Amino acid sequence: MAGADEVIAEHSQGSDTLLGKRFEGGGELSGSQWQRLAAARGFYRDAPLPICDEPAAALDARAEHRLFEQIRAHAAATAAPPC
């Protein structure tokens, strides 16, 4: 939902890629790629109350719109009922 699959597909070792220059052979990501991975973690956790602090600051306008649409859909599907 966050586009993390596209980020993972760009690396030859896929989801086994170590991220960060400090690791030997580690891959480096752009700011928007890091944000996609962070958003994916938020979707994966299935929290009853999602809190997003600038989840799209490094994304282009279209990617930002898609991400917020996914966040809205996910929140509507997982939000706890009102007390």
VENHU-V465547 format. One record per pair of residues at least 12 apart in sequence whose ideal C-beta (glycine too) atoms are under 6 Angstrom apart, sorted by the first residue. I is the first residue (numbers start at 0). J is the second residue. Records with the same first field share a line. If there is no record, write none. Layout:
I->J  J
This chain:
0->42  69
1->35  38  39  42
2->35
3->35  36  39
6->32  35
10->26
30->57
31->57  58
34->57
38->54
42->73
45->77
47->79
49->74
